[in-house]
């Protein structure tokens, strides 16, 4: 798909850079343009009995790709010295990428002379059979009969977050039988609270956590997802990474796989993935 995004030939560069990172967000060496505007969030917090605010840094990093408003190749520093191959241009840290800067990438290893367009992932809003032109979901839309094209709809959050698990929602600080929430056993004010399942007093990749970015411990995208992947718990060569980058495998395991309609189809592709059991991710926090 090289005409639609720069092929930088290195996976880490799409998110991180060792120098000259985005100064607009408190995220580790963040190398991407981010959105400055707000998101549509739950407007009836009493439904949750908790305050819901705008997404914090550990959600904005994910949304810089998954809200569909920023080109997936919109990095600040390209591989190699300087910001770009010529060093004469720079990219925008906020909102609208500098396409002249992105066009400056000419080192495409698959034969194209740079991308001809810089696609966004998509906004998750259907607009007919062919939707979201100039976005990945132009072709990657819901189940195309007989097609091997992946459906990106599940990955495109858009800017209206009211149909997704709330992020920026304040985690309870009172724990009673009526509260319906479990209490994290490690709390680090100004940093995070987490469920330390192995007792090492460290937030490991497979442990659910809430982030404190100044408003208290809040649920963010990275509370449940680790973008670097989490081993499923298998041993030796059988260890596999859990689907969807979940910190806790929410039920998919050996002998379980799903087709595009959500039906269990076969065990293909899940050998070696160890299931934590249905709803195990949800039940880490929720008492039901």
C-alpha positions in Angstrom: 0.0 0.0 0.0 3.0 2.3 -0.6 1.1 4.9 -2.7 -1.0 5.7 0.4 1.6 6.0 3.2 5.4 6.4 3.5 7.1 3.1 4.0 9.8 4.0 6.5 11.1 0.4 6.8 11.2 0.5 10.6 8.3 -0.2 12.9 9.3 2.0 15.9 9.6 5.2 14.0 5.9 5.5 13.4 5.5 6.2 17.1 8.8 7.1 18.7 12.0 9.1 18.0 15.1 9.4 20.1 15.4 13.1 19.6 13.1 16.0 18.7 9.9 14.4 20.0 6.5 16.1 20.0 6.6 18.8 22.8 2.8 19.1 22.9 2.2 15.8 24.8 3.6 14.1 27.9 4.3 10.8 26.1 7.6 9.0 25.7 9.6 10.4 22.8 6.4 10.7 20.8 7.1 11.0 17.1 3.6 11.7 15.7 1.4 14.6 14.9 -1.5 14.7 17.5 -5.0 16.2 17.5 -5.4 19.4 19.5 -9.2 19.5 19.5 -11.5 17.7 21.9 -13.6 14.5 21.5 -17.3 13.8 22.0 -17.4 12.0 25.4 -20.1 10.6 27.6 -22.4 13.6 28.3 -24.2 11.8 31.2 -21.5 11.0 33.7 -24.2 9.9 36.2 -24.7 6.8 34.1 -21.3 5.8 35.4 -21.5 7.7 38.7 -18.0 9.0 37.8 -16.5 12.1 36.2 -15.6 11.8 32.6 -13.1 14.2 31.1 -11.2 14.5 27.8 -8.8 11.7 27.0 -5.4 11.9 28.7 -1.9 11.5 27.2 -2.0 7.6 27.3 -5.2 7.8 25.2 -4.2 10.6 22.9 -1.1 8.7 21.7 -3.4 5.9 20.5 -6.0 8.2 19.1 -3.3 10.1 17.1 -3.8 7.2 14.7 -7.1 5.6 15.6 -9.3 8.6 15.6 -8.8 8.8 11.9 -7.9 12.5 11.7 -4.1 12.2 11.3 -2.3 10.5 8.5 -0.8 7.2 9.7 2.7 8.2 8.3 2.7 11.7 9.9 5.9 11.4 11.9 8.0 14.3 13.0 11.4 12.7 12.4 12.0 10.2 9.6 14.7 7.5 9.8 18.2 8.8 9.3 19.8 12.1 10.3 17.7 15.2 10.5 13.9 15.5 10.3 13.7 14.5 6.6 16.1 13.2 3.9 16.8 16.8 2.8 16.6 18.3 6.2 14.9 21.4 4.8 11.3 20.8 6.1 9.6 20.0 9.3 6.2 18.5 10.2 3.4 19.9 12.3 3.1 18.8 15.9 -0.7 19.5 16.0 -3.6 18.6 13.7 -2.8 19.1 10.0 0.4 17.3 8.8 2.7 19.2 6.5 2.2 17.1 3.3 5.3 18.8 1.7 7.4 17.3 4.5 5.8 13.9 4.1 6.3 14.0 0.4 10.0 14.6 1.1 10.5 10.9 1.9 12.0 9.3 -1.2 13.5 6.1 0.2 10.6 3.8 -0.4 12.1 0.3 -0.5 9.3 -1.1 -2.6 10.0 0.9 -5.7 7.7 4.0 -5.3 9.1 7.5 -5.3 7.4 8.4 -2.0 3.7 8.1 -1.3 1.3 9.9 -3.6 -1.2 10.3 -0.8 -1.0 10.2 3.0 -4.1 8.3 4.2 -5.8 8.6 7.5 -7.1 5.4 9.0 -10.7 6.5 8.9 -13.4 7.9 11.2 -15.5 4.8 11.7 -18.6 6.5 10.2 -20.3 4.7 7.3 -21.2 6.9 4.3 -22.4 4.4 1.9 -20.8 1.3 0.3 -17.6 3.2 -0.6 -16.9 5.5 2.3 -14.2 7.8 3.7 -12.4 8.4 0.5 -8.7 9.2 0.9 -8.7 7.1 4.0 -7.8 3.5 4.6 -11.4 2.6 5.0 -12.0 3.5 1.4 -11.3 -0.2 0.8 -11.1 -1.6 4.3 -14.7 -1.4 5.2 -17.0 -4.0 6.8 -17.1 -7.6 5.6 -16.8 -7.7 1.8 -18.3 -11.0 0.7 -15.6 -13.3 -0.5 -12.8 -10.8 0.0 -9.6 -11.2 2.0 -9.4 -7.5 2.7 -9.4 -6.8 6.5 -12.2 -4.7 8.0 -10.7 -1.6 9.7 -14.0 -0.4 11.1 -13.3 -2.0 14.5 -10.0 0.0 14.7 -11.4 3.4 13.6 -12.6 5.2 16.7 -13.5 8.6 15.1 -13.8 11.6 17.3 -17.1 10.6 18.8 -16.1 8.3 21.6 -19.6 7.8 23.1 -19.9 4.3 21.5 -16.6 3.0 22.9 -15.4 2.1 26.4 -15.0 5.5 28.1 -11.5 6.9 28.5 -10.8 9.8 30.8 -13.2 8.3 33.3 -12.3 8.7 36.9 -11.8 5.3 38.6 -13.7 4.9 42.0 -11.8 5.8 45.2 -14.3 4.1 47.6 -14.6 0.4 47.6 -17.6 -1.2 49.2 -19.8 -4.2 48.2 -22.1 -1.7 46.4 -19.3 0.0 44.5 -19.0 -2.8 41.9 -15.3 -2.1 41.4 -12.2 -3.8 42.6 -9.4 -1.8 44.3 -6.0 -1.7 42.7 -3.4 -3.0 45.2 -0.7 -0.5 44.2 -1.3 3.2 44.0 1.4 5.7 42.9 -0.1 9.3 43.2 0.7 11.4 40.2 1.6 8.3 38.2 -0.7 5.3 38.2 -2.6 2.7 40.1 -2.5 -0.9 39.0 -3.4 -4.5 39.8 -0.1 -6.1 40.8 -1.0 -9.7 40.1 2.5 -11.1 40.7 3.4 -9.0 43.7 6.6 -7.5 42.3 5.4 -3.9 42.9 6.0 -3.1 39.2 3.4 -2.4 36.5 4.1 -5.3 34.1 2.7 -5.4 30.6 0.0 -7.9 31.5 -1.3 -5.9 34.5 -4.3 -3.5 34.2 -3.6 0.1 35.3 -5.2 3.5 35.7 -3.2 6.7 34.9 -3.0 9.9 37.0 -2.3 12.8 34.7 -3.5 15.4 37.3 -7.1 14.6 37.8 -6.8 11.3 39.7 -6.6 7.7 38.6 -8.4 7.5 35.2 -9.1 4.7 32.7 -7.3 5.3 29.5 -6.6 3.3 26.3 -3.4 2.0 27.7 -5.2 0.8 30.8 -6.2 -2.3 28.9 -4.0 -2.3 25.8 -0.2 -2.4 25.5 0.8 -1.4 21.9 4.0 -3.4 22.1 2.1 -6.7 22.7 1.7 -9.0 25.7 2.7 -12.7 25.7 -0.4 -14.8 26.3 1.2 -17.0 28.9 2.2 -20.0 26.9 5.6 -21.6 27.5 8.7 -21.7 25.3 8.0 -21.8 21.6 4.2 -22.0 22.3 4.1 -18.5 23.7 1.9 -16.2 21.5 0.9 -12.6 21.8 -2.7 -12.0 22.9 -5.1 -10.6 20.2 -5.8 -6.9 20.1 -2.8 -6.0 22.3 -4.9 -6.7 25.4 -3.0 -6.7 28.7 -5.3 -9.6 29.8 -6.6 -12.1 27.3 -10.3 -11.7 27.4 -11.2 -15.3 26.4 -9.6 -16.1 23.1 -7.6 -19.2 23.4 -6.7 -22.5 21.9 -9.6 -23.8 19.9 -11.3 -20.5 19.6 -11.2 -18.2 16.6 -13.8 -15.8 15.2 -14.9 -15.0 11.7 -15.9 -11.5 10.5 -19.4 -12.0 11.8 -18.2 -12.8 15.3 -18.9 -16.5 15.2 -16.4 -19.1 16.4 -14.9 -20.6 13.3 -11.8 -22.7 14.0 -8.6 -22.9 16.0 -6.6 -21.5 13.1 -4.3 -18.8 14.1 -4.7 -19.2 17.9 -2.5 -22.2 18.6 -0.3 -21.4 21.6 -2.5 -18.5 22.8 -3.6 -19.2 26.4 -6.9 -17.9 27.5 -7.5 -16.1 30.8 -11.2 -17.0 30.5 -14.2 -15.1 29.2 -14.6 -11.6 30.6 -11.4 -11.9 32.6 -10.2 -8.5 31.4 -13.5 -6.8 32.4 -13.6 -8.6 35.8 -10.1 -7.2 36.7 -11.8 -3.9 37.5 -15.6 -4.7 37.6 -17.1 -6.8 40.4 -20.0 -8.8 38.9 
